[in-house]
Amino acid sequence: MKYEIIVVGGGHAGCEAALASARKKHKTLLITSNINNIADMACNPSIGGSAKGVVVREIDALGGEMGKIADKSQIQIKKLNSKKGPAVQSLRAQIDKIVYPKEMIKVLKNQKNLDILEGMVEDLIIEEQKIKGVILKDESIILGEIVILTTGTYLKSDILIGDTRTRKGPHNEEPSLYLSDNLKKLGFQIIRLKTGTPPRIDKNSINFSKTKIETGDKIPLRFNHDINYDYDIEKQEPCYLTYTNKKLHQIINDNLTKSSMYGGLADVTSVGPRYCPSIEDKVVRFSDKDRHQIFLEPESRYYDDIYMQGLSTSMPYDIQEQLVRSIEGLENAKILKYAYAIEYDAINPTQIKQSLETKIIKNLYTAGQINGTSGYEEAACQGLIAGINASFKLEGKEPLILKRNEAYIGVLIDDLVTKGVIDPYRLLTSRAEYRLLLRHDNADIRLRQKGYDAGLINEEQYSKFKAKTKNIEQLEKLLKISKLNPTNEINDYLKSINSALIKDGITMYDILKRPEITISKLRQFIDIPFEQEIIEQVEINIKYEGYINKAQKEAEKMIKLEAKKIPENIDYEKIHNLASEAVQKLKQIRPTSLGQALRISGVNPSDISILMIYLKKGDKND
Amino acid sequence: MNDTIVAISTALGIGAISIIRVSGDDAIKKVNSIFIGKNLEKVASHTINYGHISENEKIIDEVLISVMHAPKTFTRENIVEINCHGGIATTNKILEMLLNIGCRLAEPGEFAKRAFLNGRIDLIEAEGIMDLINSKTEQSRELAINQVGGKVSNLIKTLRQKILEVIANIEVNIDYPEYEDIEELTIKDLEKKMKNIKKQITKILEESENGKIIKEGIKTVIIGKPNVGKSSILNKLIDEDKAIVTDIPGTTRDIVEGTLNIGGLLLNIIDTAGIRKTEDVVESIGVKKSLELTDKSDLVLYVLNNNEEITKEDLEIISKLKYKNHIIIINKIDLDKKIEEKYLTDSNIVYMSTKDNLGFEELKNCIKEMYNLEKIITQDLTYLTNARSISILKNIVKIIEDIEKGIVNSEYIDMLEIDLKNIWQQLGEIIGETYEDELIEQLFKQFCLGK
C-alpha cells in the first residue's frame, strides 16, 4: 500500500487534515485505532466560545469542515459578549455528541481520494531524516510521502483516578504504547501533559428546579459562511447553572490527599492546563471564594448524560459521589461516567516549523494535542493547516503561514513554535495582539482568498465572496458621496434620537461615526439596496475606523520586523554581545525573522538590536 | 569576544588620584603586561594590588590596581582599575601606553552601554549612568544616582502593573463571559483608574521638569534697552563665580555665554540676544524679536535703568513676560531715581548697582526662591531625566486623554483596551522590558477560571 499523505489519528485535527489533503486531490489515508471513535468529542459538549468561535469561522473561511458540521449538529447556540464590541463577539454552540461524529464520518466516507483504515501506528519509517511511511502494531507497513501525526491524548496515556493509574486512552480506548518512545529516539523532546474531564450525570436524576436555566439566543446564528442550515430556534436544548458550596469545599479539603494530583499518586509530574483547573485546584488556590459555578450541559438528544462543566477532578469514585450530591439540585444525582484526569505524551512544539512540518524529520507534520494544545477547535485548525501545507509540499509550493494579524490560527501556531508550551495551550482573545482585526464577522474577508488559492474553496463560494467584498466597497462609496444637509426634517429627526444637530452638510459616512446613528436609521433618507451582512460589515468599518487603524498601525510595525528574515545558517555563537540566554533560545527555536525572534521569551529588545546590527553588517558583506 | 576598552574615569585635573578603567576579556592580561608587581592574571578577583607601571624598565607611576573578574563587575566583563598617583601627565601617559598595546579608547558611556548589553542594568539605569557621567553639580549627581538605583524603574513598574491588572480584568471578562465571580470592569471603574494613573504620570512629569532643571540648568536670557548695563551684569555674574567661561554648546544650538552655580542650581546664560556684540537689543531688533528670544529661555532677566523713565516698548515686553519666569532688574540705583514701579506690580524686582556691586545676592536669592530650590533639593528625587522617557510619558498622557474621550463617546471597553495595551507597552519601553506573556500569567494568577 502506498499513499501520498498518511494521517495518523481520527480526531478533530486528523479529520481536517485528511479532508484538506484529499480535497486537494492527493491520495490520502486516515489511520485510526477505532473507526467508531472518529471525530469523538471526548470532553465538553460544545464548540466555539471566546476566540475559539472565531477559529471555527476561520476554519470555515479556509474551506475546513468543523463549522459546517457544528451547525448541523448544534442543539443550542449563542453569541458571547454580545454587549461588547464586535471584535470580541463569538459563537458558542452546544453540540450533540452523537450527531457530530456521525456527520463527520459521513463526509469522510464520501470524500474522494480518501481511505480510512483501522489500526494502531507504533513506529515510523525514516530514511535520511525523511519520512517514508508508518508501521502498525500488527507490523504491517504503509508507505507514504508525507505523514501527519494527529494522535491527540493517545500517546502513552494514563487515566488517573484517586490512587489508580491505568494505561488507557479516553473511554478506555487502547493507547499508542511505543510511538512516543520512537519519536524520542528520533530526537523529539517528549513532554508530559495532563488534562481532565468532569463527571457525567443522569439527566433524570437532577432536580432542575433548584438550578438556573440558560437558553440559546433567539436569533439564528451560524458558523458556516455558505449554507444557512435551518434549525428551530424555539427547540434549543437548555443548559443549567448551579453552584458548588461550602460543604463541597469541605469535602475536598478533607479528602485532598486522595486526589491523584494532591498525593493520591506519588508520581504525577505532568502539567495540567491553567485555564482548566480541577475543582481541587480551584478550592485550594482560591480559598476565599465561597462557591464556584457549575454548568450542567446536555451531551446529546439521544442519551441522558449531563456534562458537569466546572467539576473536573481526579478524586476517587466515592468522593466524586459525595461531591456531586452535595450540590444543590443534585442531591439524588446518579453518576453515569466518573471524572478522571489523563496524562499523555506530546512533543515540544518548538521543534516544529510554522508550516507544522517537524524540524527534525522532513515531510513529517504534527497537529493537535501532540503539539501541546488543548481543545477541539485548536486541534481542527492545526489539522487543516497541516493538511494544506503537506499538500503544498507535494506540489512544490510555499507553505501557508498565517500571520498574527491575519488569523487566530496564525497566533496559535506562532505561539506554539516560538514559545513552546508548559501546560496545554488554549487560545484566548488575550493572546492576540491585533484582536480588533481578527473578528468573527470578517473571517471570510481575511481568509477566503487564501482558501481559494489553496484549492479548498470552490468557484461558487468564491464568486459569492467576491460579490460580498464588491458590495462592501460600493456601500462605503455610496455613504461617502451621500450628504445629509441641515434641513429642518433632518435636524428634527436628529433631535428625536438625541443626536447633535448639524449646521453644515455632513456625509453619511461621517455621521455614522456617532454611536446613536446606524445605517438602518439612515434608510429613511436614502435608498440602501444592500443585505444585512454587507451593512453590518460597513458599519463596523466606519464606527471603529479609528481603533481599527490603530491596530493596523501596530500590526504594520510587527510586519516590518517580520520582513527582516534571519538566514537559516546563522551562527548565533559568533554574534558579539548577545546575551547567553538569548543565544541558547535562538539556537533552539531558530526563528525565521526578527519579528519571531522578539517573541521568544528570554530574548530581549537589546538582543534584537544587536541581531539587527549583525544582519545589516551581513548585508554589506554580501 | 569584546575588544578591550579603556578610559580615564575620574575628572582630569581634579583630585590627587585619577583612575583608569579597563574593560574587556583581555583587560587583565593587557594591564599585567605593563605592570610590575604580582602577576595580575593570577590574583584573586576583587583584590587591590600594589605595584608600578613601567615602560622599557622605567618606572612611570606607583599605582594600586583593582582586579575584578567577569561576571561580577559593572560591565559583566573583566575589569581592571588603575589608581594613578602621578597627576594629569602621568595618567595620560599610562592611557597612551594602554592604547599602544591594543586597548581602544572608550566612547562616552561605553562602559554603561556594555553593562546594559550584558544585562547588568536596565535601560533606565543605563540612561541614569549616562546622566551621571555628564552631571555637573552635586544635585544632578544625586539625581543620577537615584535613577541608577532603580527608583524610577520601580515607579514605572508599579504603574505598568496597575495597567496590566486593568487589562487582565477586561480580558478575563471577554474570555470568560459567563463567570459571575469575576467582576465586570465597568466604564466607571476604568474612568476612575485612568484618572488616578494620569495623576501619577503628570506628577512624574512635573517632577521631571524640576529634575531637568537640576540636570541641565536654567536657560537664562538678559534683555533690555541699550545702556541699561546688561553686559556689566553678565560679566559681574560670571566673573564673580569664576564659572566656566567658554563657548560650550548647550543642549540647544544656543551659545551658552556663561554658566553660574547658584547653590547647586546651574544658570546657563544664553547669548541668544548677542548682548556682547550689540548693545542695542531692543532698538535694533525690535520688540517682537526680543520676545522671540524670551521664548527659548526658562528665565528672563529684564534690565531697566533706574535713572530713566519706562518706555512704551519696555512695558509692552514686560506685559508679555507675565506668563514666564522673569525678574526685573532695576540697575544703576547709584544714580537718581526716575523710574516708576507702579507698572511693575506683577513682577519680581531686584534693585542693583553693578558699579557699587549691590544687588547680586538679592538676585540669586530671588532665583532660588522662584525655583523653590530648597524644595527641589530636599525632596524625594524620583524623576525621569532623559528626553526619551519624558517624551514617552507625555505621549502616554495623550493616550489617556484619548481613552477619556472614548469614555465620553461611550465606546466599548474592549476598544479602549487597545489604548491601554499601548500605554502598557510604552511604559515597558521606558524600562526596556520585553513582552513575555505577562498578561497571560496575570490572568491566571488574578482570577479563578476554568471549565
Interface residues (C-beta under 8 A of the other chain):
Chain A: N44 S50 A51 L80 N81 K84 G85 A87 V88 P198 R274 Y275 C276 P277 D281 K282 R285 F286 K289 R291 H292 Q293 F295 Q309 G310 S312 K419 L428 T429 S430 R431 E433 R435 L436 P515 Y544 Y547 K550 A551 E554 H576 N577 A579 L598 R599 S601 V603 N604 P605 S606 I610
Chain B: M1 N2 R114 F116 L117 N118 G119 L123 I167 A168 E171 N173 I174 D175 Y176 P177 E178 Y179 E180 D181 N409 S410 E411 Y412 I413 D414 M415 I418 D419 K421 N422 G432 T434 Y435 E436 D437 L439 I440 L443 F444 C448 L449 G450 K451
